[in-house]
């Protein structure tokens, strides 16, 4: 009986997850403002990664450690 309960609970949790996923996907598809915020966040993240890489390369140069060559 415990195994059957476990299986039913797992299936029901999966079903609720799929339902929530579909509802959120449908809402996100039609939201242009949300996509604009995602794009802006991606641009900020890319800028941050570039700045981090430059600082890391400068720190390596200051130590005299060649490290990996820059990938630009």
PDB file of N, CA, C and O in Angstrom:
ATOM      1  N   UNK A   1       0.824  -1.199   0.000  1.00  0.00           N
ATOM      2  CA  UNK A   1       0.000   0.000   0.000  1.00  0.00           C
ATOM      3  C   UNK A   1       0.866   1.260   0.000  1.00  0.00           C
ATOM      4  O   UNK A   1       0.526   2.241  -0.661  1.00  0.00           O
ATOM      5  N   UNK A   2       1.985   1.242   0.737  1.00  0.00           N
ATOM      6  CA  UNK A   2       2.858   2.414   0.806  1.00  0.00           C
ATOM      7  C   UNK A   2       3.495   2.694  -0.551  1.00  0.00           C
ATOM      8  O   UNK A   2       3.698   3.850  -0.923  1.00  0.00           O
ATOM      9  N   UNK A   3       3.806   1.636  -1.282  1.00  0.00           N
ATOM     10  CA  UNK A   3       4.417   1.814  -2.599  1.00  0.00           C
ATOM     11  C   UNK A   3       3.419   2.461  -3.552  1.00  0.00           C
ATOM     12  O   UNK A   3       3.784   3.351  -4.320  1.00  0.00           O
ATOM     13  N   UNK A   4       2.175   2.025  -3.510  1.00  0.00           N
ATOM     14  CA  UNK A   4       1.145   2.604  -4.357  1.00  0.00           C
ATOM     15  C   UNK A   4       0.941   4.079  -4.023  1.00  0.00           C
ATOM     16  O   UNK A   4       0.793   4.901  -4.927  1.00  0.00           O
ATOM     17  N   UNK A   5       0.933   4.416  -2.752  1.00  0.00           N
ATOM     18  CA  UNK A   5       0.803   5.813  -2.330  1.00  0.00           C
ATOM     19  C   UNK A   5       1.972   6.630  -2.843  1.00  0.00           C
ATOM     20  O   UNK A   5       1.789   7.746  -3.330  1.00  0.00           O
ATOM     21  N   UNK A   6       3.168   6.083  -2.736  1.00  0.00           N
ATOM     22  CA  UNK A   6       4.363   6.779  -3.224  1.00  0.00           C
ATOM     23  C   UNK A   6       4.258   7.043  -4.730  1.00  0.00           C
ATOM     24  O   UNK A   6       4.544   8.147  -5.192  1.00  0.00           O
ATOM     25  N   UNK A   7       3.852   6.043  -5.477  1.00  0.00           N
ATOM     26  CA  UNK A   7       3.734   6.184  -6.934  1.00  0.00           C
ATOM     27  C   UNK A   7       2.677   7.222  -7.288  1.00  0.00           C
ATOM     28  O   UNK A   7       2.912   8.066  -8.153  1.00  0.00           O
ATOM     29  N   UNK A   8       1.521   7.175  -6.639  1.00  0.00           N
ATOM     30  CA  UNK A   8       0.457   8.137  -6.919  1.00  0.00           C
ATOM     31  C   UNK A   8       0.876   9.563  -6.565  1.00  0.00           C
ATOM     32  O   UNK A   8       0.575  10.500  -7.305  1.00  0.00           O
ATOM     33  N   UNK A   9       1.561   9.729  -5.451  1.00  0.00           N
ATOM     34  CA  UNK A   9       2.025  11.071  -5.069  1.00  0.00           C
ATOM     35  C   UNK A   9       3.057  11.591  -6.071  1.00  0.00           C
ATOM     36  O   UNK A   9       3.034  12.770  -6.426  1.00  0.00           O
ATOM     37  N   UNK A  10       3.954  10.727  -6.526  1.00  0.00           N
ATOM     38  CA  UNK A  10       4.960  11.135  -7.507  1.00  0.00           C
ATOM     39  C   UNK A  10       4.307  11.537  -8.820  1.00  0.00           C
ATOM     40  O   UNK A  10       4.668  12.561  -9.401  1.00  0.00           O
ATOM     41  N   UNK A  11       3.372  10.762  -9.286  1.00  0.00           N
ATOM     42  CA  UNK A  11       2.670  11.077 -10.533  1.00  0.00           C
ATOM     43  C   UNK A  11       1.876  12.371 -10.391  1.00  0.00           C
ATOM     44  O   UNK A  11       1.858  13.189 -11.311  1.00  0.00           O
ATOM     45  N   UNK A  12       1.222  12.562  -9.254  1.00  0.00           N
ATOM     46  CA  UNK A  12       0.435  13.789  -9.071  1.00  0.00           C
ATOM     47  C   UNK A  12       1.345  15.014  -8.992  1.00  0.00           C
ATOM     48  O   UNK A  12       0.993  16.068  -9.522  1.00  0.00           O
ATOM     49  N   UNK A  13       2.500  14.902  -8.347  1.00  0.00           N
ATOM     50  CA  UNK A  13       3.430  16.034  -8.305  1.00  0.00           C
ATOM     51  C   UNK A  13       3.953  16.354  -9.698  1.00  0.00           C
ATOM     52  O   UNK A  13       4.092  17.523 -10.058  1.00  0.00           O
ATOM     53  N   UNK A  14       4.240  15.331 -10.475  1.00  0.00           N
ATOM     54  CA  UNK A  14       4.690  15.540 -11.844  1.00  0.00           C
ATOM     55  C   UNK A  14       3.602  16.236 -12.660  1.00  0.00           C
ATOM     56  O   UNK A  14       3.897  17.163 -13.414  1.00  0.00           O
ATOM     57  N   UNK A  15       2.359  15.805 -12.519  1.00  0.00           N
ATOM     58  CA  UNK A  15       1.242  16.401 -13.258  1.00  0.00           C
ATOM     59  C   UNK A  15       1.066  17.871 -12.887  1.00  0.00           C
ATOM     60  O   UNK A  15       0.852  18.707 -13.765  1.00  0.00           O
ATOM     61  N   UNK A  16       1.153  18.189 -11.620  1.00  0.00           N
ATOM     62  CA  UNK A  16       1.037  19.593 -11.191  1.00  0.00           C
ATOM     63  C   UNK A  16       2.196  20.403 -11.763  1.00  0.00           C
ATOM     64  O   UNK A  16       1.994  21.535 -12.202  1.00  0.00           O
ATOM     65  N   UNK A  17       3.403  19.846 -11.767  1.00  0.00           N
ATOM     66  CA  UNK A  17       4.554  20.543 -12.330  1.00  0.00           C
ATOM     67  C   UNK A  17       4.382  20.837 -13.805  1.00  0.00           C
ATOM     68  O   UNK A  17       4.699  21.936 -14.259  1.00  0.00           O
ATOM     69  N   UNK A  18       3.881  19.866 -14.561  1.00  0.00           N
ATOM     70  CA  UNK A  18       3.637  20.066 -15.996  1.00  0.00           C
ATOM     71  C   UNK A  18       2.577  21.126 -16.205  1.00  0.00           C
ATOM     72  O   UNK A  18       2.720  21.970 -17.090  1.00  0.00           O
ATOM     73  N   UNK A  19       1.522  21.106 -15.419  1.00  0.00           N
ATOM     74  CA  UNK A  19       0.456  22.098 -15.529  1.00  0.00           C
ATOM     75  C   UNK A  19       0.983  23.505 -15.260  1.00  0.00           C
ATOM     76  O   UNK A  19       0.703  24.429 -16.023  1.00  0.00           O
ATOM     77  N   UNK A  20       1.732  23.670 -14.197  1.00  0.00           N
ATOM     78  CA  UNK A  20       2.292  24.985 -13.861  1.00  0.00           C
ATOM     79  C   UNK A  20       3.259  25.436 -14.951  1.00  0.00           C
ATOM     80  O   UNK A  20       3.242  26.602 -15.346  1.00  0.00           O
ATOM     81  N   UNK A  21       4.095  24.535 -15.439  1.00  0.00           N
ATOM     82  CA  UNK A  21       5.051  24.854 -16.504  1.00  0.00           C
ATOM     83  C   UNK A  21       4.311  25.379 -17.737  1.00  0.00           C
ATOM     84  O   UNK A  21       4.716  26.381 -18.327  1.00  0.00           O
ATOM     85  N   UNK A  22       3.235  24.706 -18.121  1.00  0.00           N
ATOM     86  CA  UNK A  22       2.487  25.120 -19.309  1.00  0.00           C
ATOM     87  C   UNK A  22       1.818  26.469 -19.119  1.00  0.00           C
ATOM     88  O   UNK A  22       1.822  27.294 -20.033  1.00  0.00           O
ATOM     89  N   UNK A  23       1.248  26.705 -17.956  1.00  0.00           N
ATOM     90  CA  UNK A  23       0.590  27.989 -17.692  1.00  0.00           C
ATOM     91  C   UNK A  23       1.611  29.123 -17.735  1.00  0.00           C
ATOM     92  O   UNK A  23       1.364  30.156 -18.357  1.00  0.00           O
ATOM     93  N   UNK A  24       2.750  28.937 -17.081  1.00  0.00           N
ATOM     94  CA  UNK A  24       3.770  29.991 -17.079  1.00  0.00           C
ATOM     95  C   UNK A  24       4.353  30.219 -18.468  1.00  0.00           C
ATOM     96  O   UNK A  24       4.611  31.361 -18.850  1.00  0.00           O
ATOM     97  N   UNK A  25       4.561  29.156 -19.219  1.00  0.00           N
ATOM     98  CA  UNK A  25       5.086  29.295 -20.577  1.00  0.00           C
ATOM     99  C   UNK A  25       4.131  30.086 -21.454  1.00  0.00           C
ATOM    100  O   UNK A  25       4.561  30.920 -22.251  1.00  0.00           O
ATOM    101  N   UNK A  26       2.839  29.829 -21.312  1.00  0.00           N
ATOM    102  CA  UNK A  26       1.843  30.543 -22.103  1.00  0.00           C
ATOM    103  C   UNK A  26       1.847  32.024 -21.751  1.00  0.00           C
ATOM    104  O   UNK A  26       1.731  32.868 -22.640  1.00  0.00           O
ATOM    105  N   UNK A  27       1.978  32.353 -20.465  1.00  0.00           N
ATOM    106  CA  UNK A  27       2.006  33.754 -20.053  1.00  0.00           C
ATOM    107  C   UNK A  27       3.270  34.444 -20.531  1.00  0.00           C
ATOM    108  O   UNK A  27       3.215  35.592 -20.974  1.00  0.00           O
ATOM    109  N   UNK A  28       4.415  33.761 -20.451  1.00  0.00           N
ATOM    110  CA  UNK A  28       5.686  34.360 -20.854  1.00  0.00           C
ATOM    111  C   UNK A  28       5.758  34.578 -22.358  1.00  0.00           C
ATOM    112  O   UNK A  28       6.381  35.540 -22.807  1.00  0.00           O
ATOM    113  N   UNK A  29       5.141  33.716 -23.138  1.00  0.00           N
ATOM    114  CA  UNK A  29       5.191  33.837 -24.594  1.00  0.00           C
ATOM    115  C   UNK A  29       4.623  35.172 -25.066  1.00  0.00           C
ATOM    116  O   UNK A  29       5.137  35.756 -26.020  1.00  0.00           O
ATOM    117  N   UNK A  30       3.590  35.652 -24.425  1.00  0.00           N
ATOM    118  CA  UNK A  30       2.931  36.870 -24.865  1.00  0.00           C
ATOM    119  C   UNK A  30       3.405  38.129 -24.170  1.00  0.00           C
ATOM    120  O   UNK A  30       2.817  39.190 -24.380  1.00  0.00           O
ATOM    121  N   UNK A  31       4.437  38.057 -23.357  1.00  0.00           N
ATOM    122  CA  UNK A  31       4.872  39.204 -22.563  1.00  0.00           C
ATOM    123  C   UNK A  31       6.144  39.812 -23.152  1.00  0.00           C
ATOM    124  O   UNK A  31       7.247  39.360 -22.846  1.00  0.00           O
ATOM    125  N   UNK A  32       5.993  40.843 -24.003  1.00  0.00           N
ATOM    126  CA  UNK A  32       7.139  41.489 -24.649  1.00  0.00           C
ATOM    127  C   UNK A  32       8.011  42.208 -23.624  1.00  0.00           C
ATOM    128  O   UNK A  32       9.232  42.245 -23.775  1.00  0.00           O
ATOM    129  N   UNK A  33       7.404  42.776 -22.588  1.00  0.00           N
ATOM    130  CA  UNK A  33       8.175  43.480 -21.559  1.00  0.00           C
ATOM    131  C   UNK A  33       9.111  42.510 -20.834  1.00  0.00           C
ATOM    132  O   UNK A  33      10.256  42.851 -20.535  1.00  0.00           O
ATOM    133  N   UNK A  34       8.628  41.326 -20.560  1.00  0.00           N
ATOM    134  CA  UNK A  34       9.450  40.312 -19.898  1.00  0.00           C
ATOM    135  C   UNK A  34      10.640  39.934 -20.769  1.00  0.00           C
ATOM    136  O   UNK A  34      11.756  39.795 -20.270  1.00  0.00           O
ATOM    137  N   UNK A  35      10.409  39.768 -22.061  1.00  0.00           N
ATOM    138  CA  UNK A  35      11.504  39.425 -22.970  1.00  0.00           C
ATOM    139  C   UNK A  35      12.525  40.555 -23.044  1.00  0.00           C
ATOM    140  O   UNK A  35      13.725  40.303 -23.148  1.00  0.00           O
ATOM    141  N   UNK A  36      12.056  41.792 -22.992  1.00  0.00           N
ATOM    142  CA  UNK A  36      12.970  42.928 -22.978  1.00  0.00           C
ATOM    143  C   UNK A  36      13.833  42.937 -21.727  1.00  0.00           C
ATOM    144  O   UNK A  36      15.025  43.235 -21.791  1.00  0.00           O
ATOM    145  N   UNK A  37      13.227  42.609 -20.582  1.00  0.00           N
ATOM    146  CA  UNK A  37      14.006  42.542 -19.333  1.00  0.00           C
ATOM    147  C   UNK A  37      15.013  41.402 -19.375  1.00  0.00           C
ATOM    148  O   UNK A  37      16.130  41.548 -18.878  1.00  0.00           O
ATOM    149  N   UNK A  38      14.632  40.264 -19.963  1.00  0.00           N
ATOM    150  CA  UNK A  38      15.569  39.148 -20.104  1.00  0.00           C
ATOM    151  C   UNK A  38      16.754  39.557 -20.978  1.00  0.00           C
ATOM    152  O   UNK A  38      17.901  39.252 -20.651  1.00  0.00           O
ATOM    153  N   UNK A  39      16.480  40.246 -22.089  1.00  0.00           N
ATOM    154  CA  UNK A  39      17.551  40.683 -22.987  1.00  0.00           C
ATOM    155  C   UNK A  39      18.476  41.662 -22.288  1.00  0.00           C
ATOM    156  O   UNK A  39      19.696  41.575 -22.433  1.00  0.00           O
ATOM    157  N   UNK A  40      17.908  42.599 -21.527  1.00  0.00           N
ATOM    158  CA  UNK A  40      18.730  43.568 -20.793  1.00  0.00           C
ATOM    159  C   UNK A  40      19.581  42.858 -19.738  1.00  0.00           C
ATOM    160  O   UNK A  40      20.743  43.210 -19.533  1.00  0.00           O
ATOM    161  N   UNK A  41      19.009  41.872 -19.081  1.00  0.00           N
ATOM    162  CA  UNK A  41      19.761  41.113 -18.080  1.00  0.00           C
ATOM    163  C   UNK A  41      20.898  40.329 -18.734  1.00  0.00           C
ATOM    164  O   UNK A  41      21.996  40.255 -18.183  1.00  0.00           O
ATOM    165  N   UNK A  42      20.643  39.749 -19.891  1.00  0.00           N
ATOM    166  CA  UNK A  42      21.698  39.033 -20.616  1.00  0.00           C
ATOM    167  C   UNK A  42      22.831  39.981 -20.997  1.00  0.00           C
ATOM    168  O   UNK A  42      24.002  39.614 -20.895  1.00  0.00           O
ATOM    169  N   UNK A  43      22.497  41.193 -21.435  1.00  0.00           N
ATOM    170  CA  UNK A  43      23.527  42.174 -21.804  1.00  0.00           C
ATOM    171  C   UNK A  43      24.347  42.572 -20.582  1.00  0.00           C
ATOM    172  O   UNK A  43      25.571  42.675 -20.665  1.00  0.00           O
ATOM    173  N   UNK A  44      23.682  42.797 -19.444  1.00  0.00           N
ATOM    174  CA  UNK A  44      24.419  43.149 -18.218  1.00  0.00           C
ATOM    175  C   UNK A  44      25.339  42.008 -17.784  1.00  0.00           C
ATOM    176  O   UNK A  44      26.468  42.244 -17.355  1.00  0.00           O
ATOM    177  N   UNK A  45      24.857  40.789 -17.897  1.00  0.00           N
ATOM    178  CA  UNK A  45      25.675  39.637 -17.512  1.00  0.00           C
ATOM    179  C   UNK A  45      26.890  39.502 -18.425  1.00  0.00           C
ATOM    180  O   UNK A  45      27.989  39.212 -17.952  1.00  0.00           O
ATOM    181  N   UNK A  46      26.705  39.708 -19.728  1.00  0.00           N
ATOM    182  CA  UNK A  46      27.828  39.619 -20.664  1.00  0.00           C
ATOM    183  C   UNK A  46      28.861  40.692 -20.350  1.00  0.00           C
ATOM    184  O   UNK A  46      30.063  40.425 -20.377  1.00  0.00           O
ATOM    185  N   UNK A  47      28.406  41.897 -20.054  1.00  0.00           N
ATOM    186  CA  UNK A  47      29.325  42.989 -19.707  1.00  0.00           C
ATOM    187  C   UNK A  47      30.100  42.641 -18.431  1.00  0.00           C
ATOM    188  O   UNK A  47      31.305  42.883 -18.347  1.00  0.00           O
ATOM    189  N   UNK A  48      29.412  42.078 -17.450  1.00  0.00           N
ATOM    190  CA  UNK A  48      30.065  41.684 -16.205  1.00  0.00           C
ATOM    191  C   UNK A  48      31.108  40.601 -16.421  1.00  0.00           C
ATOM    192  O   UNK A  48      32.178  40.635 -15.814  1.00  0.00           O
ATOM    193  N   UNK A  49      30.798  39.634 -17.288  1.00  0.00           N
ATOM    194  CA  UNK A  49      31.774  38.577 -17.581  1.00  0.00           C
ATOM    195  C   UNK A  49      33.010  39.140 -18.268  1.00  0.00           C
ATOM    196  O   UNK A  49      34.132  38.722 -17.981  1.00  0.00           O
ATOM    197  N   UNK A  50      32.798  40.098 -19.184  1.00  0.00           N
ATOM    198  CA  UNK A  50      33.929  40.717 -19.870  1.00  0.00           C
ATOM    199  C   UNK A  50      34.806  41.498 -18.895  1.00  0.00           C
ATOM    200  O   UNK A  50      36.033  41.412 -18.950  1.00  0.00           O
ATOM    201  N   UNK A  51      34.176  42.255 -18.006  1.00  0.00           N
ATOM    202  CA  UNK A  51      34.935  43.025 -17.021  1.00  0.00           C
ATOM    203  C   UNK A  51      35.705  42.100 -16.077  1.00  0.00           C
ATOM    204  O   UNK A  51      36.847  42.388 -15.721  1.00  0.00           O
ATOM    205  N   UNK A  52      35.091  41.005 -15.678  1.00  0.00           N
ATOM    206  CA  UNK A  52      35.766  40.044 -14.804  1.00  0.00           C
ATOM    207  C   UNK A  52      36.975  39.440 -15.503  1.00  0.00           C
ATOM    208  O   UNK A  52      38.036  39.293 -14.897  1.00  0.00           O
ATOM    209  N   UNK A  53      36.818  39.089 -16.775  1.00  0.00           N
ATOM    210  CA  UNK A  53      37.923  38.503 -17.528  1.00  0.00           C
ATOM    211  C   UNK A  53      39.078  39.489 -17.646  1.00  0.00           C
ATOM    212  O   UNK A  53      40.241  39.097 -17.546  1.00  0.00           O
ATOM    213  N   UNK A  54      38.768  40.758 -17.856  1.00  0.00           N
ATOM    214  CA  UNK A  54      39.821  41.773 -17.953  1.00  0.00           C
ATOM    215  C   UNK A  54      40.544  41.936 -16.620  1.00  0.00           C
ATOM    216  O   UNK A  54      41.771  42.024 -16.588  1.00  0.00           O
ATOM    217  N   UNK A  55      39.792  41.978 -15.517  1.00  0.00           N
ATOM    218  CA  UNK A  55      40.424  42.108 -14.199  1.00  0.00           C
ATOM    219  C   UNK A  55      41.296  40.898 -13.891  1.00  0.00           C
ATOM    220  O   UNK A  55      42.384  41.027 -13.329  1.00  0.00           O
ATOM    221  N   UNK A  56      40.806  39.727 -14.267  1.00  0.00           N
ATOM    222  CA  UNK A  56      41.571  38.505 -14.006  1.00  0.00           C
ATOM    223  C   UNK A  56      42.855  38.489 -14.823  1.00  0.00           C
ATOM    224  O   UNK A  56      43.908  38.096 -14.321  1.00  0.00           O
ATOM    225  N   UNK A  57      42.773  38.918 -16.089  1.00  0.00           N
ATOM    226  CA  UNK A  57      43.964  38.966 -16.931  1.00  0.00           C
ATOM    227  C   UNK A  57      44.964  39.985 -16.381  1.00  0.00           C
ATOM    228  O   UNK A  57      46.171  39.746 -16.403  1.00  0.00           O
ATOM    229  N   UNK A  58      44.463  41.120 -15.889  1.00  0.00           N
ATOM    230  CA  UNK A  58      45.351  42.131 -15.318  1.00  0.00           C
ATOM    231  C   UNK A  58      46.024  41.602 -14.059  1.00  0.00           C
ATOM    232  O   UNK A  58      47.203  41.873 -13.831  1.00  0.00           O
ATOM    233  N   UNK A  59      45.297  40.855 -13.243  1.00  0.00           N
ATOM    234  CA  UNK A  59      45.878  40.289 -12.026  1.00  0.00           C
ATOM    235  C   UNK A  59      46.946  39.257 -12.372  1.00  0.00           C
ATOM    236  O   UNK A  59      47.985  39.187 -11.716  1.00  0.00           O
ATOM    237  N   UNK A  60      46.688  38.456 -13.404  1.00  0.00           N
ATOM    238  CA  UNK A  60      47.700  37.482 -13.835  1.00  0.00           C
ATOM    239  C   UNK A  60      48.951  38.187 -14.333  1.00  0.00           C
ATOM    240  O   UNK A  60      50.073  37.783 -14.028  1.00  0.00           O
ATOM    241  N   UNK A  61      48.741  39.247 -15.103  1.00  0.00           N
ATOM    242  CA  UNK A  61      49.878  39.991 -15.643  1.00  0.00           C
ATOM    243  C   UNK A  61      50.690  40.605 -14.510  1.00  0.00           C
ATOM    244  O   UNK A  61      51.919  40.631 -14.574  1.00  0.00           O
ATOM    245  N   UNK A  62      50.019  41.096 -13.477  1.00  0.00           N
ATOM    246  CA  UNK A  62      50.714  41.705 -12.348  1.00  0.00           C
ATOM    247  C   UNK A  62      51.525  40.656 -11.584  1.00  0.00           C
ATOM    248  O   UNK A  62      52.590  40.965 -11.049  1.00  0.00           O
ATOM    249  N   UNK A  63      51.033  39.436 -11.530  1.00  0.00           N
ATOM    250  CA  UNK A  63      51.752  38.350 -10.849  1.00  0.00           C
ATOM    251  C   UNK A  63      52.858  37.776 -11.730  1.00  0.00           C
ATOM    252  O   UNK A  63      53.775  37.118 -11.240  1.00  0.00           O
ATOM    253  N   UNK A  64      52.764  38.025 -13.011  1.00  0.00           N
ATOM    254  CA  UNK A  64      53.739  37.449 -13.933  1.00  0.00           C
ATOM    255  C   UNK A  64      53.353  36.056 -14.372  1.00  0.00           C
ATOM    256  O   UNK A  64      54.164  35.347 -14.967  1.00  0.00           O
ATOM    257  N   UNK A  65      52.127  35.650 -14.089  1.00  0.00           N
ATOM    258  CA  UNK A  65      51.643  34.330 -14.462  1.00  0.00           C
ATOM    259  C   UNK A  65      50.965  34.432 -15.822  1.00  0.00           C
ATOM    260  O   UNK A  65      50.031  35.219 -15.979  1.00  0.00           O
ATOM    261  N   UNK A  66      51.407  33.661 -16.803  1.00  0.00           N
ATOM    262  CA  UNK A  66      50.803  33.787 -18.138  1.00  0.00           C
ATOM    263  C   UNK A  66      49.369  33.307 -18.188  1.00  0.00           C
ATOM    264  O   UNK A  66      48.555  33.896 -18.899  1.00  0.00           O
ATOM    265  N   UNK A  67      49.036  32.266 -17.463  1.00  0.00           N
ATOM    266  CA  UNK A  67      47.671  31.746 -17.503  1.00  0.00           C
ATOM    267  C   UNK A  67      47.265  31.365 -18.909  1.00  0.00           C
ATOM    268  O   UNK A  67      48.113  31.034 -19.738  1.00  0.00           O
ATOM    269  N   UNK A  68      45.992  31.410 -19.176  1.00  0.00           N
ATOM    270  CA  UNK A  68      45.499  31.117 -20.512  1.00  0.00           C
ATOM    271  C   UNK A  68      45.570  32.395 -21.354  1.00  0.00           C
ATOM    272  O   UNK A  68      45.395  33.491 -20.820  1.00  0.00           O
ATOM    273  N   UNK A  69      45.820  32.272 -22.641  1.00  0.00           N
ATOM    274  CA  UNK A  69      45.833  33.471 -23.482  1.00  0.00           C
ATOM    275  C   UNK A  69      44.420  34.043 -23.602  1.00  0.00           C
ATOM    276  O   UNK A  69      43.443  33.300 -23.507  1.00  0.00           O
ATOM    277  N   UNK A  70      44.304  35.353 -23.811  1.00  0.00           N
ATOM    278  CA  UNK A  70      42.966  35.947 -23.957  1.00  0.00           C
ATOM    279  C   UNK A  70      42.263  35.390 -25.191  1.00  0.00           C
ATOM    280  O   UNK A  70      42.904  35.037 -26.181  1.00  0.00           O
ATOM    281  N   UNK A  71      40.954  35.318 -25.117  1.00  0.00           N
ATOM    282  CA  UNK A  71      40.171  34.720 -26.200  1.00  0.00           C
ATOM    283  C   UNK A  71      39.459  35.765 -27.040  1.00  0.00           C
ATOM    284  O   UNK A  71      38.428  35.470 -27.646  1.00  0.00           O
ATOM    285  N   UNK A  72      39.975  36.949 -27.087  1.00  0.00           N
ATOM    286  CA  UNK A  72      39.319  38.004 -27.877  1.00  0.00           C
ATOM    287  C   UNK A  72      39.813  38.027 -29.279  1.00  0.00           C
ATOM    288  O   UNK A  72      39.367  38.852 -30.077  1.00  0.00           O
TER     289      UNK A  72
END
